[in-house]
C-alpha cells in the first residue's frame, strides 16, 4: 500500500513550494544562548517555537520544519536529555502541527532530522543498525505528534542518509533528504551533488525529493542545484540555501543576503529546476516574504549558467580561500 503523502498533493497543486527559513538564527534572535539546545525550548519556551513557526507561515511558507534537528539520543545526550527523545520530538511535531492546522491554507509539517554527530564504522564507533534505531526512536515521536513527511537534512554521509531513510520507512512515512555540499563542492564525506538521487532509491518507495541545504553560500548551492537537476531532470529537487554568505563581525555572525537577493535566488532556483525552495542559516521572515513573492510572480525562464548565478548572486565560496567567512552552524552540527 502506497505511503500517504500530503506534500505530493500540495506540490501537484501549486507546482513550486516555499519551505521555511532558519531555525537557529531566529531562535538566537529570541534569546537562545550559544551551546543551548533549541529542542529544550520545546518544554521551557514553547511559545517562542510557536512564534517562529507562525512567523514562517505568515511570511508565506508552504512547509514548516519541526524544531527537532538535534532530536536523536546522540545529540540530546550532550544536554542530559537522551531519555526524553520521544517526548521532545512529539512536542516539536505537535507545536508545528497546531500552527499548520490553523493556517488559512494547506501547510505541510516536515519532521526535521539532522545528523547524529557520530561517525559510522569504520570511521567511528556507531554501527549502521544503531543509527537506524536512533533515527527510528526520533521519528516515532515526530509521527506521534503529527508530521506529514520526514525531512532528513544537512547530511554528509551516505550510510547516515540511508539509516534515516530506513527509519522513516519503518514508520510508514514518506521521506526527503538533503545534503550539505560544503567541502569543495561535495559533502564533508565526499558525496557529489550529481549522485544525490541514487543514495536511497532502494529504500521503501525511495525518497519523495532530494536536494541540498546549508553549505557555504547561495551561489554555491545554486551551482549544486544545476548538477542535481542535470543528473535527473525528472526528480523533485529541494534547495534550501543560506542567506548569502556568513561572515564574522566581531563575535557575531551576519549573513550578506538581503530580501531582494533572496528573491533573485528563488527565481534562479526555479529556472534551474528546483520544485521546493527555502532558506537556511540567516533566513528571516522578512527574507521569506520576498521569496514568497518571487515564487508567486516568477515565470520559469532559461536555465542559468554558473556565470549567470555569480553575476546576480555573488561569488562562489568553494572556489576561493574563504578565510574571512564564518563557519555555518550546520557544519558544527546545528541547522541555523
N, C-alpha and C positions, 0 to 999 in steps of 0.2 A: 504494500500500500504506500503510495507516494507521501512524503512528508509535507504537512501543511505549511504554506509559506505566504503569509500576507504581504511580505515585501515584494514577492514576484507579482502579485496582483497590482500593487501600487505602482511599480515600475512600468508594468504594461499599460497602465492608465496614463501615466504622466511622461514617460519617455526618458526623462533625466530627473534624478532626485538629488536634493540637497541634504547632506548629512550635517552634523553639528560641528562645533568648534572645539577649542582647547578646554580640557578639564583642569589640569594643574594650574595653568596661567590664571584662569579666572578664580579658582579657589584661593590661590595665593593673594589675589587682589581682595578677597573676602577675609583674609586673616590667617590662612593656613601657614604654619611655620615650616621652614626647611627641615626635612627629616621627619616630619609628621606624616602619618599615613592618612591620605584622604578618605580611605574606607572607614576609618574610625569615626569620621564626621557623620556617617550614616546613623550612628547612635547618639553622638554628643551634639550635633548641629544639623539635624535632618532638614530644617527649614532652609538652610543655605544650599543644600543639594537640590531641594525643590526649586529654589530661586534660580539656580544655574540652569536646570532643565527648562524651566518656564521661559527664561530669557532666550534660550535657543529656539524654542517653539515660537515665541513672539517675533523673533527675527526671521522666521520662515523655514526652519529646518523640517524636513520630512522624516528624518531619522534622528533619534537621540540615543546616546550610548550610556549605559549604566556606569555609576561611579564604582567600578569593580576591577579596574585594570590590574591592581595588585592583589586580587582576591583569592589566590591559591594559598594553601597552607605554607608553601615555600616562602612566599613573600610576607604573609601575616605573622609567621613565627619571629620575624625581626622586630615585631611590636608586641610579642607575647599574646598574639590573638589567633594562633593556629587552631585553637579549639572552637572558634566561632565562625568557621568558613561558611557553613550552611546559613546561619542566621544573618551574617553580614551581606552575603550575596542575595539572599531572599529580600532583605530590606532594600538593597540597591535597586533590585528589579521592581519592587512594589512602589518605591518613590517615583521612579521614571514612568512606570505604568499609570500611576494616578495622574501625572501631568499629561501624558499622551491621551488618556481616555477622556479628559475634559476639554481637549483642544477642539476647535471648531472644524477641523478637517482630520483626515486619517494621518496619524503619526505612528511610525514604527519604532519599537523599542529593541535595540540591539544590546545583547549582553556582552559587555567588554571583557575580553580575556587576554591578558598580556603574558609576556614570558614569565617563567618561574624564577628566573635569575640564577638557576643552576645549570651546569653543563651536563649533557648526557654522555654516557660512556661511549667511546673510550677517552674522551677529553675530560670528563668529570665523573662524579660518583652516581649520578641519577640514572637509573635504568629506564628504558622505554616504557616498561609496564608501570613503573611508579609514576612516570609523567602522565600516562593515561589516567591513572587513578586520581592523581592530584587535580587534573583538569575536570574529571568527571564529578568529583566532590564539589568543585566550584559551580559547575554547570547545573548540578542538581538543585542548588539553592537558587540560581538565576531562573531556572524553569519554574520552580515553585512560586516565584514572585511574579511571573507572567511575561517573560521576554518573548519576542517573536522570532529572533534569529540569534545564533551565537556569532559574535563578532570578534574573531581572533586577530589581534593586531600587534604591530611593532615587532614582528618576528624576524629572526635571523637564521635559525637552523631548520633544515628540512624535517628532521625527526621530531622536533618540538611542534611544528605545524601539524604533522601527521598525528601526533599524540592528541593534540587538542581537537582535531577533526574527528578522530575516533571516539573521543569522549562525547562530542556533540551528537554523533550518530547513535551512541549508546542510549542517549536520552531522547531519541527521535526528533531532533531539532535540525533545521537547515543551518548551514554554516557558511561564513565568509572568512577569508584570511587575507591579511596584507603584510608585506614585508617592509622593513626599513632599509633602504638601499643607501647606506650612509658611509660606505667604505670603498672609495674609488669606483663608485657606480654599482657596487654589489652590496649584499648584506655582509655583516661582520663575519659570517660563516661561509661566505663565498657564493651565495645564490645570486644568479644574474636575473634581471627583470624578465628577460625573454623566456626564462624557464619556470616562471611562477605558476603557469597554468597546469603543469603536469605533476606537481608535488603531492597532491592528494586526490587525484582524479579517480582512483580506485577505491576510495573510502566512502561507503554509503552510495548516495547518488552523485557524489562529487560535490565540489563547492558550488554554491549559487553564484558567487562572484569572487574574484581575486583582485589584488592590486597592491598599492603602496601607500604607506603613511609615514609621517615624520620625515626622516632623512636630514639633509643639511640645508635645504633651501627650496624655494618654489620653482626656480628654473630647473634644478636637478631632478625634482620629482616629475616634472613635465617631460623631461628627457627620458626618464624611466618609463613613463606612460607611453611614449612613442614606441619604445621597444616592446612593451607588453601588448599593445594593440596591433602592432605589425606581426607579432608571433601568432596571434589568434584573433583575427578581426571580428569573429562572431561571439567572443566571450564577453560577459558583463564585467567591466573593469572599474574598480574603485580607485580614486585618488584623493588623498586627504593630507594635503601638504602644509608645511609650516608657513606661518605668516611672514613671508620674506626670509630674511637671514637673521639668526640670533647673534647678538653682539653684547659684550660686557660694557656697561657704563658705570664705572666704579665697581661696586659689588653687585649691581643689579643687571639682570638680563633684559634686553629690549629687542624687539623684532621690527625689522625695517618695513614690513608690509603695511601699506595704507589701504583703506577700503577701496579706492579706485584700482589699486594694483591687484588686490584680491579678486575684484570683479573681472579684471582682464585675465587673471589666472583661470577663472571659471570659463571664460569664453574660449581660451586656448585649450583647456581640458576637454570641452565639448567638441571642438574641432578635431582634437587628437583621438576622440573615440571613447572618452570616459562616459559612463552612464550614471555613476554615483560619485558626487563631488562634495568634499567638505574641507574643513581646516583642522590643522593640528596645532602644535605649540604656537602661542601668541595670538590665536584667532579669537577675537571677541565677538560679542553680539552685534556691535557696530559693523564689523567686517562682514558678518554673516548676512546682515540686511542688504548690503551692497551685492553680495554674492547671490542672494535670492533674486534680486532684480535682474542680474545678469542671466541666471538660469531662465527666468520668465521671458526675457526680451530677445535673447540671442538666437539668431538663425544660424544653424551649423554651416560653416564655411570651409574653405580649403584647409586640408591637413597642414599644420605648421611644420616648419623645419626647426632644428635646434637653433639655427641662426635667428629665426624669427622670434623664438622664445627668449633668447638672450637680449635681443633688441628691445623687446617690450617689457620683460620682467626683470632683467638684470643678469649679471654674470653667473656662470656656473661656479659652484664652490668646489666640486670634485676635481676641477682641472687646474686649480691654483693652490698654493700653500696658504691655508686659511688660518694663520696664526692668531688673528685678531677676533675670529668668530668664537662665540661661546659654545661649549658642548650642549647639545639638546638634552632635556631631562629624560627623554625616552632612551637615549643612549646610556644613561645612567639608571635606567630601569623604571621610568615613570612617564606616562603619557601626559603631556602638558598642554 
